């Protein structure tokens, strides 16, 4: 029996990732294929692609990518989320050295994978980032997160400061390795900036012109400019004497 439902491309995305721009372009170019945005936990995003729960996903690197191909899209600033009255909030920005003696909170869904993060993790590991934010508000420690997560969990009693020497947090598009379906390939083209109507094979630069072709083009341009200008200003054509 043939399904009457429209075709769907399922795009997973981790908390803080922003697929809106690419989703808008997809809707403009492929109104006949619905793009379904599927929120996934950072720790589960790669598995969701491998297991077919989604067709592709925005993930945070580094993450185990066996069986996947990834395309890095952008990098996020890492920040320290602290109570507004915390002593580090007096500075506009921090370094890892500023946080060396601070207790830190490492949730089980930690999105940074930062092995040499500064500070001393407290013994209790909350289940997720949202629960970790509650512990920050209670004054139990500092939370190190990508900036988008600090904004996602905004609270009036908390603030965040960039850590200038922290490694950035990359966000990548993860797709199944190997040959891609047309829909997945089209979405890859969108995130890579491919223009509408171009094929996958048209992303290569145009071949360079030869020196002769450049010379002929310049001559044609000068000739066209001369025709547009007409006689030079201030000069009149000579009259023929009878």
Backbone bond lengths (Angstrom), bond angles and torsions (degrees), N, CA, C in turn:
res aa  C-N    CA-C-N  psi(-1)  N-CA   C-N-CA  omega(-1)  CA-C   N-CA-C  phi
1 X - - - 1.467 - - 1.526 109.38 -
2 X 1.306 117.55 129.70 1.467 121.98 -178.35 1.517 110.29 -80.12
3 X 1.338 117.10 131.66 1.464 121.19 -179.74 1.513 110.47 -73.68
4 X 1.348 115.91 140.96 1.459 120.93 177.68 1.517 111.70 -91.18
5 X 1.350 116.87 -2.49 1.453 120.24 -179.23 1.527 110.32 -75.81
6 X 1.356 117.87 144.95 1.465 120.01 177.85 1.513 110.77 -67.78
7 X 1.335 119.07 153.00 1.463 121.23 177.18 1.525 110.99 -63.16
8 X 1.339 114.94 151.44 1.467 120.67 -174.06 1.521 109.60 -132.38
9 X 1.333 116.26 141.54 1.465 122.88 168.42 1.521 106.05 -114.01
10 X 1.335 117.40 121.47 1.469 121.86 -175.70 1.526 110.03 -98.30
11 X 1.325 115.79 116.81 1.466 122.33 -179.73 1.520 109.38 -110.32
12 X 1.329 117.05 112.28 1.455 120.59 174.37 1.525 110.37 -81.39
13 X 1.325 116.11 153.02 1.478 119.08 176.78 1.519 109.34 -150.32
14 X 1.321 115.54 139.64 1.461 121.66 -178.45 1.524 109.53 -82.26
15 X 1.329 118.04 159.79 1.466 120.59 178.50 1.524 111.89 -54.90
16 X 1.325 115.26 134.24 1.462 121.11 179.53 1.508 113.99 91.78
17 X 1.339 118.66 -21.87 1.469 120.99 177.72 1.526 109.08 -70.87
18 X 1.329 116.08 151.44 1.469 120.27 -173.15 1.534 110.62 -124.80
19 X 1.329 117.68 90.00 1.465 120.44 -178.58 1.531 113.84 -85.59
20 X 1.333 118.58 2.44 1.468 121.13 -170.47 1.531 112.74 -57.52
21 X 1.339 117.71 -43.02 1.468 120.50 -177.42 1.517 111.25 -59.96
22 X 1.334 116.45 -48.61 1.461 120.12 -177.43 1.524 111.16 -71.95
23 X 1.335 116.48 -31.84 1.466 120.10 177.42 1.525 110.20 -64.73
24 X 1.323 116.59 -39.29 1.460 120.42 179.73 1.529 110.76 -65.54
25 X 1.329 116.55 -43.44 1.466 119.68 178.98 1.524 110.69 -64.58
26 X 1.346 116.04 -40.54 1.468 119.49 178.26 1.529 110.69 -59.64
27 X 1.316 117.48 -45.88 1.464 120.99 -178.95 1.525 111.82 -61.56
28 X 1.341 115.97 -34.54 1.465 119.88 179.00 1.521 111.41 -70.35
29 X 1.322 116.71 -38.35 1.464 120.68 -174.87 1.525 113.27 -89.61
30 X 1.336 116.26 -27.10 1.470 119.46 -175.27 1.528 110.55 -131.44
31 X 1.335 117.05 64.87 1.474 118.95 -178.67 1.530 113.05 -64.72
32 X 1.332 116.40 -16.53 1.460 120.02 -179.28 1.530 113.06 -88.36
33 X 1.341 118.06 -6.21 1.468 122.23 179.17 1.526 108.19 -123.37
34 X 1.310 116.95 113.37 1.462 121.61 -177.54 1.526 109.92 -74.18
35 X 1.335 115.39 132.06 1.466 120.66 174.89 1.524 107.56 -94.84
36 X 1.317 116.68 115.02 1.462 121.69 179.82 1.525 109.08 -98.18
37 X 1.331 116.66 118.99 1.458 122.12 179.52 1.527 108.79 -89.55
38 X 1.340 115.74 122.19 1.461 121.56 -173.51 1.530 109.15 -118.84
39 X 1.345 119.64 109.66 1.469 120.24 176.74 1.526 110.77 -67.65
40 X 1.333 116.60 133.94 1.458 121.48 178.62 1.531 108.82 -135.40
41 X 1.326 116.47 148.32 1.461 120.63 176.50 1.522 109.61 -67.42
42 X 1.335 116.77 147.51 1.458 120.80 -177.61 1.523 111.65 -56.08
43 X 1.343 116.81 -39.14 1.462 120.27 -177.77 1.524 112.55 -72.40
44 X 1.334 117.43 -18.82 1.468 121.23 -175.03 1.530 113.48 -105.49
45 X 1.327 117.48 -5.66 1.459 120.40 -170.72 1.526 112.69 -62.84
46 X 1.338 117.51 -46.56 1.462 120.44 -178.40 1.528 110.80 -63.99
47 X 1.326 116.73 -42.25 1.466 120.03 178.61 1.525 111.35 -64.02
48 X 1.324 116.82 -34.07 1.462 119.98 179.90 1.525 110.99 -61.37
49 X 1.346 116.39 -36.75 1.468 120.16 177.60 1.526 110.06 -72.91
50 X 1.327 116.66 -46.57 1.469 120.71 -179.02 1.527 111.94 -59.49
51 X 1.330 116.79 -38.90 1.456 121.13 -175.63 1.521 113.27 -87.22
52 X 1.347 117.13 -4.28 1.459 120.42 177.50 1.516 114.79 83.24
53 X 1.338 117.30 10.25 1.457 119.61 176.65 1.531 110.79 -66.31
54 X 1.332 116.41 -30.35 1.466 122.98 172.25 1.526 107.49 -134.13
55 X 1.321 116.49 160.43 1.465 120.11 -179.49 1.522 112.29 -81.98
56 X 1.313 116.29 -28.57 1.462 123.35 179.14 1.520 107.15 -163.76
57 X 1.338 117.64 166.47 1.468 118.59 -174.81 1.512 111.53 -155.05
58 X 1.333 115.43 150.14 1.454 122.49 169.20 1.523 106.88 -86.97
59 X 1.330 117.28 119.52 1.464 122.48 -175.12 1.524 109.56 -124.87
60 X 1.322 115.24 164.67 1.458 120.77 174.33 1.517 108.88 -101.73
61 X 1.328 115.64 135.29 1.462 121.38 177.72 1.524 109.51 -100.70
62 X 1.330 117.63 153.19 1.468 125.52 -2.20 1.521 111.07 -79.62
63 X 1.311 116.52 145.28 1.455 122.70 174.84 1.523 106.95 -147.70
64 X 1.315 120.17 151.00 1.464 120.42 -179.76 1.531 110.29 -57.87
65 X 1.330 116.42 122.79 1.466 120.80 -173.99 1.521 112.87 -118.66
66 X 1.326 117.74 22.60 1.464 120.24 177.70 1.524 109.88 -57.98
67 X 1.334 115.97 129.03 1.455 120.88 -179.82 1.510 114.24 81.00
68 X 1.334 117.15 6.23 1.460 121.02 -178.56 1.523 110.87 -124.60
69 X 1.313 115.13 157.44 1.464 122.07 168.62 1.525 106.45 -114.36
70 X 1.341 117.20 140.16 1.463 120.39 -177.53 1.514 111.16 -125.73
71 X 1.324 114.96 148.24 1.463 122.92 176.83 1.525 106.62 -127.55
72 X 1.330 117.52 112.77 1.465 120.47 -179.84 1.524 109.43 -68.80
73 X 1.342 115.81 129.81 1.457 121.45 -175.30 1.530 112.48 -102.27
74 X 1.327 116.38 -46.67 1.468 120.18 179.28 1.519 108.64 -162.93
75 X 1.326 115.65 169.85 1.462 121.79 179.45 1.520 109.51 -122.66
76 X 1.330 115.46 141.62 1.458 121.24 -179.37 1.517 112.00 -107.24
77 X 1.316 115.35 146.74 1.456 122.15 172.82 1.528 109.31 -70.49
78 X 1.332 117.26 138.12 1.457 122.11 174.90 1.527 108.52 -91.66
79 X 1.333 116.82 137.53 1.462 121.47 -176.45 1.524 110.15 -129.76
80 X 1.324 115.29 164.96 1.467 122.67 173.66 1.518 107.61 -106.70
81 X 1.323 116.06 120.86 1.463 121.81 177.93 1.527 107.97 -93.35
82 X 1.350 116.38 123.81 1.469 121.70 -174.22 1.528 109.39 -141.20
83 X 1.348 117.17 161.64 1.469 119.16 170.73 1.522 110.79 -62.77
84 X 1.305 116.95 151.25 1.466 120.21 -177.96 1.521 112.80 -60.48
85 X 1.346 117.45 -29.28 1.467 119.76 -178.86 1.525 111.96 -89.41
86 X 1.322 117.63 2.67 1.464 120.86 179.80 1.532 109.87 -65.17
87 X 1.335 116.30 145.06 1.477 119.25 -174.82 1.529 112.51 -63.09
88 X 1.331 118.66 -28.34 1.470 119.48 179.63 1.522 112.37 -72.58
89 X 1.327 117.16 -17.63 1.466 120.30 -179.48 1.522 112.09 -70.50
90 X 1.336 117.32 -11.52 1.467 120.54 178.91 1.524 111.77 -71.39
91 X 1.336 116.77 -20.59 1.465 120.53 -179.83 1.526 110.02 -95.30
92 X 1.340 116.26 153.41 1.466 121.05 177.45 1.521 111.55 -76.96
93 X 1.327 116.32 -28.85 1.454 121.36 179.12 1.523 109.04 -150.71
94 X 1.336 115.61 160.47 1.454 120.79 -175.22 1.525 110.36 -126.56
95 X 1.331 115.40 166.41 1.457 122.06 169.73 1.529 107.67 -120.43
96 X 1.316 115.75 168.50 1.461 118.82 178.48 1.529 110.90 -61.15
97 X 1.316 116.91 -32.36 1.469 120.23 179.85 1.526 111.14 -63.52
98 X 1.334 117.15 -34.05 1.467 120.88 178.84 1.521 112.20 -63.77
99 X 1.338 116.54 -20.45 1.462 120.85 -174.27 1.525 113.39 -108.94
100 X 1.328 117.25 4.52 1.466 121.26 -174.53 1.521 113.46 -57.70
101 X 1.307 117.72 -37.28 1.467 121.03 -175.68 1.529 112.77 -98.33
102 X 1.339 116.90 8.66 1.454 119.78 -176.38 1.531 112.20 -90.01
103 X 1.344 117.97 140.21 1.468 119.31 169.63 1.531 108.69 -70.04
104 X 1.304 116.82 136.26 1.459 120.90 -178.77 1.528 110.27 -121.88
105 X 1.316 115.12 158.08 1.458 121.79 -177.20 1.526 108.26 -113.58
106 X 1.322 117.02 127.00 1.467 122.02 -178.10 1.530 109.29 -119.32
107 X 1.323 118.17 96.12 1.465 119.79 -179.86 1.527 111.39 -68.18
108 X 1.321 116.27 159.76 1.463 120.41 -179.59 1.523 111.72 -65.67
109 X 1.334 118.08 -23.10 1.465 120.59 177.41 1.532 111.27 -99.13
110 X 1.332 116.36 30.01 1.471 122.32 -179.01 1.524 110.88 -46.23
111 X 1.331 115.93 126.90 1.463 121.01 -174.13 1.520 113.35 -97.03
112 X 1.344 118.19 -2.40 1.457 119.85 -172.70 1.524 114.50 -93.76
113 X 1.315 118.70 -34.85 1.460 121.41 -175.19 1.543 109.90 54.44
114 X 1.344 116.14 40.93 1.463 122.10 -176.09 1.516 108.60 -98.44
115 X 1.330 116.49 97.48 1.467 121.82 -173.56 1.520 112.17 -65.44
116 X 1.334 118.27 -33.85 1.465 121.93 -176.01 1.519 111.50 -107.24
117 X 1.314 116.44 34.49 1.464 120.36 179.37 1.523 110.22 -61.61
118 X 1.328 117.50 144.26 1.462 120.30 -179.26 1.528 111.06 -73.42
119 X 1.350 115.01 166.92 1.457 120.20 177.19 1.520 112.64 89.35
120 X 1.320 115.01 179.34 1.462 122.23 -179.61 1.522 108.96 -120.52
121 X 1.332 118.21 112.74 1.472 119.80 -178.69 1.529 111.48 -62.10
122 X 1.311 115.87 136.62 1.461 119.49 174.85 1.531 108.53 -71.57
123 X 1.317 116.16 159.41 1.469 120.01 -174.27 1.517 112.57 -65.30
124 X 1.322 117.06 -38.86 1.462 120.23 -177.25 1.527 110.57 -78.52
125 X 1.325 116.37 128.84 1.465 121.51 175.78 1.531 108.85 -110.19
126 X 1.319 117.60 109.34 1.469 119.59 179.39 1.522 111.32 -64.37
127 X 1.320 116.23 159.79 1.458 121.35 -174.54 1.519 112.85 -65.54
128 X 1.324 117.41 -35.97 1.462 120.23 -176.50 1.527 110.40 -149.65
129 X 1.337 114.81 175.61 1.465 120.73 -177.63 1.518 111.65 -63.66
130 X 1.321 116.51 -37.88 1.466 119.73 179.56 1.526 111.13 -59.39
131 X 1.345 116.79 -43.03 1.460 120.11 177.51 1.524 111.09 -68.00
132 X 1.340 117.04 -33.76 1.464 120.94 177.78 1.518 111.18 -64.13
133 X 1.321 116.99 -37.22 1.465 121.05 178.29 1.528 110.34 -61.25
134 X 1.328 116.85 -37.86 1.466 120.32 177.60 1.528 110.51 -62.16
135 X 1.327 116.84 -37.98 1.471 120.31 179.30 1.527 111.08 -69.68
136 X 1.328 116.48 -35.08 1.469 119.73 175.47 1.534 109.36 -61.84
137 X 1.319 116.10 -45.42 1.471 120.44 -179.77 1.528 111.19 -62.72
138 X 1.328 115.79 -29.34 1.467 119.92 178.84 1.526 112.03 -81.45
139 X 1.335 117.68 -2.11 1.456 121.72 176.70 1.506 114.83 81.70
140 X 1.354 117.61 21.66 1.460 120.01 -177.46 1.519 114.12 -87.47
141 X 1.334 118.20 -12.43 1.458 119.25 179.34 1.509 112.51 167.68
142 X 1.322 114.58 -179.97 1.465 123.68 179.78 1.527 108.25 -99.34
143 X 1.321 116.58 143.48 1.460 121.36 177.02 1.522 109.04 -112.42
144 X 1.340 116.39 124.33 1.465 121.72 178.56 1.523 107.84 -99.11
145 X 1.329 116.55 120.00 1.465 120.89 -174.30 1.526 110.31 -146.50
146 X 1.341 117.86 160.74 1.459 119.75 168.39 1.533 109.47 -61.32
147 X 1.300 116.48 149.32 1.463 120.52 -173.76 1.526 112.59 -57.74
148 X 1.329 117.65 -36.75 1.466 120.01 -177.88 1.528 111.25 -62.79
149 X 1.342 117.77 -33.24 1.462 120.17 178.49 1.527 110.92 -72.08
150 X 1.323 116.94 -35.31 1.464 119.68 175.79 1.522 110.17 -62.80
151 X 1.324 116.42 -38.89 1.462 119.92 178.29 1.522 111.32 -72.40
152 X 1.326 116.43 -37.37 1.462 120.55 -179.99 1.521 111.21 -60.74
153 X 1.338 116.21 -38.32 1.463 121.20 -177.94 1.530 111.47 -102.28
154 X 1.315 116.68 37.04 1.464 121.92 -177.49 1.531 111.55 -59.22
155 X 1.320 114.65 135.75 1.466 122.49 173.69 1.516 108.59 -137.43
156 X 1.300 116.26 149.06 1.466 120.31 -177.00 1.517 112.36 -67.41
157 X 1.335 117.21 -24.36 1.464 119.65 -177.86 1.530 113.00 -93.12
158 X 1.328 117.19 2.75 1.463 120.89 -179.29 1.523 110.37 -121.80
159 X 1.325 115.55 160.75 1.463 122.04 174.04 1.521 107.88 -146.72
160 X 1.311 116.72 172.45 1.460 119.36 177.72 1.520 110.28 -139.22
161 X 1.327 114.78 155.08 1.457 121.63 179.79 1.529 109.16 -132.38
162 X 1.343 118.22 136.29 1.461 120.33 178.24 1.520 111.99 -66.51
163 X 1.327 116.68 143.78 1.466 122.79 175.65 1.518 106.53 -102.32
164 X 1.304 117.04 105.93 1.459 121.35 -166.51 1.524 114.10 -65.08
165 X 1.336 117.72 -31.25 1.462 119.37 -177.51 1.533 112.51 -105.30
166 X 1.316 116.66 17.29 1.470 119.90 176.30 1.520 109.65 -79.21
167 X 1.326 118.23 144.54 1.466 119.44 174.37 1.520 109.55 -65.00
168 X 1.329 118.35 142.33 1.466 119.71 -179.50 1.522 111.55 -68.08
169 X 1.318 115.94 161.75 1.462 122.06 178.39 1.531 108.29 -105.88
170 X 1.356 117.83 104.90 1.466 119.94 -176.63 1.532 111.96 -78.35
171 X 1.322 115.09 143.44 1.468 122.32 171.52 1.517 107.28 -112.31
172 X 1.326 116.78 130.91 1.467 121.46 -175.66 1.521 110.22 -130.51
173 X 1.318 115.09 159.32 1.458 121.70 171.65 1.523 107.13 -94.80
174 X 1.325 117.39 123.83 1.462 122.61 179.09 1.523 109.32 -108.18
175 X 1.329 115.84 130.52 1.463 122.28 179.51 1.524 108.34 -133.70
176 X 1.329 118.51 158.99 1.463 119.05 176.76 1.528 110.96 -59.54
177 X 1.325 117.10 139.19 1.462 120.77 178.55 1.524 109.81 -68.88
178 X 1.329 115.64 155.05 1.463 120.04 178.81 1.510 111.58 96.58
179 X 1.320 115.77 -162.48 1.462 121.28 -176.81 1.522 110.24 -65.85
180 X 1.327 116.36 135.70 1.452 121.64 -176.33 1.525 111.32 -100.16
181 X 1.336 115.42 151.66 1.458 119.90 171.89 1.526 108.38 -68.65
182 X 1.337 116.50 161.85 1.466 120.05 -179.68 1.520 111.35 -60.44
183 X 1.328 117.57 -37.83 1.470 120.17 -177.95 1.528 110.71 -67.32
184 X 1.327 116.53 -45.35 1.460 119.91 178.47 1.529 110.20 -63.26
185 X 1.338 116.39 -42.90 1.466 120.31 179.39 1.525 110.83 -62.15
186 X 1.327 117.75 -37.77 1.463 120.41 178.39 1.530 111.15 -66.15
187 X 1.337 116.92 -38.31 1.469 119.04 178.85 1.523 110.13 -68.46
188 X 1.331 117.23 -39.11 1.465 120.31 175.46 1.528 109.93 -58.27
189 X 1.330 116.58 -41.62 1.457 120.23 177.66 1.519 112.14 -60.31
190 X 1.325 117.03 -37.50 1.465 120.75 179.76 1.522 110.45 -66.12
191 X 1.333 118.50 -47.58 1.473 119.64 -177.85 1.524 111.22 -68.29
192 X 1.334 117.10 -22.85 1.464 120.27 177.26 1.526 112.46 -87.95
193 X 1.324 116.84 -0.02 1.451 120.27 175.87 1.507 115.01 85.31
194 X 1.334 117.48 16.40 1.458 119.78 179.57 1.515 109.92 -67.07
195 X 1.325 117.18 138.21 1.455 122.50 -178.58 1.520 110.71 -72.26
196 X 1.330 115.08 156.34 1.459 120.02 177.58 1.521 109.99 -63.31
197 X 1.312 116.11 138.30 1.464 120.82 177.26 1.503 114.38 89.18
198 X 1.336 118.07 -11.70 1.463 119.75 178.90 1.514 109.02 -83.01
199 X 1.318 115.87 147.88 1.459 120.11 179.74 1.513 109.37 -91.58
200 X 1.338 116.56 169.62 1.456 120.07 179.35 1.522 111.52 -62.25
201 X 1.320 116.67 -24.98 1.459 119.61 -178.11 1.507 113.53 -88.80
202 X 1.356 116.69 -1.88 1.456 119.09 -175.77 1.521 112.94 -99.14
203 X 1.314 117.25 13.72 1.454 119.25 -177.78 1.524 113.05 -83.14
204 X 1.356 116.67 -9.84 1.456 119.32 179.17 1.521 110.21 -73.20
205 X 1.358 118.66 149.01 1.460 120.64 178.87 1.520 110.99 -66.37
206 X 1.345 115.01 152.97 1.462 119.81 179.05 1.523 109.76 -65.43
207 X 1.350 117.55 147.04 1.466 119.46 -179.37 1.519 111.01 -62.98
208 X 1.348 116.39 146.80 1.455 120.75 -178.96 1.529 110.49 -71.13
209 X 1.348 115.06 145.33 1.467 119.94 177.84 1.523 110.43 -79.07
210 X 1.316 115.35 150.22 1.459 119.77 175.97 1.520 109.50 -73.83
211 X 1.346 116.41 166.58 1.461 121.02 179.15 1.520 110.92 -60.69
212 X 1.348 116.13 -39.19 1.471 119.45 179.88 1.527 110.75 -65.34
213 X 1.327 116.21 -41.16 1.460 118.97 179.65 1.522 111.05 -64.15
214 X 1.342 116.93 -37.24 1.454 120.14 177.51 1.530 111.11 -65.06
215 X 1.346 116.03 -42.24 1.471 120.69 179.98 1.524 110.90 -62.59
216 X 1.332 116.31 -45.80 1.466 120.34 179.63 1.522 111.08 -62.81
217 X 1.333 116.56 -37.39 1.462 120.00 179.83 1.521 110.98 -65.96
218 X 1.353 116.20 -39.84 1.463 119.95 178.81 1.523 110.99 -66.06
219 X 1.332 116.17 -41.74 1.466 119.88 179.38 1.520 110.62 -62.87
220 X 1.331 116.30 -41.28 1.459 119.70 179.51 1.518 110.95 -65.80
221 X 1.345 117.19 -37.09 1.456 120.75 179.59 1.520 111.04 -66.89
222 X 1.365 117.05 -40.71 1.469 120.17 178.96 1.512 110.73 -66.25
223 X 1.318 116.03 -40.05 1.461 119.33 179.92 1.518 110.97 -64.13
224 X 1.325 116.02 -41.41 1.461 119.66 179.81 1.520 110.67 -66.32
225 X 1.353 116.98 -38.14 1.455 120.24 178.98 1.514 111.23 -65.89
226 X 1.343 117.51 -37.69 1.457 121.06 179.52 1.513 112.17 -65.04
227 X 1.317 116.67 -37.87 1.468 119.84 179.37 1.523 111.21 -66.96
228 X 1.328 117.02 -36.24 1.455 120.64 -178.74 1.515 111.53 -70.20
229 X 1.387 116.27 -36.92 1.459 120.17 -174.94 1.523 112.42 -74.17
230 X 1.336 118.67 -36.35 1.451 121.81 -177.25 1.515 110.85 71.52
231 X 1.366 118.91 -157.14 1.469 121.23 179.78 1.508 111.32 -62.31
232 X 1.323 117.61 145.64 1.457 122.48 179.35 1.511 110.66 -62.46
233 X 1.341 116.73 144.94 1.451 121.82 -178.81 1.526 110.48 -62.29
234 X 1.338 116.26 135.87 1.463 121.17 177.92 1.507 113.36 90.96
235 X 1.311 118.44 -7.29 1.458 121.17 179.14 1.517 109.02 -115.34
236 X 1.319 116.62 142.63 1.454 120.74 178.04 1.507 108.98 -117.19
237 X 1.278 115.75 152.77 1.468 119.57 179.85 1.514 108.67 -68.00
238 X 1.353 116.27 144.70 1.469 120.90 -179.80 1.515 109.47 -69.49
239 X 1.382 115.26 139.55 1.451 120.01 176.98 1.526 109.60 -86.83
240 X 1.258 113.65 140.36 1.465 118.13 179.37 1.525 109.35 -82.81
241 X 1.355 114.89 124.62 1.472 118.65 179.63 1.514 110.87 -74.94
242 X 1.305 115.19 141.32 1.459 120.27 176.41 1.513 110.56 -94.46
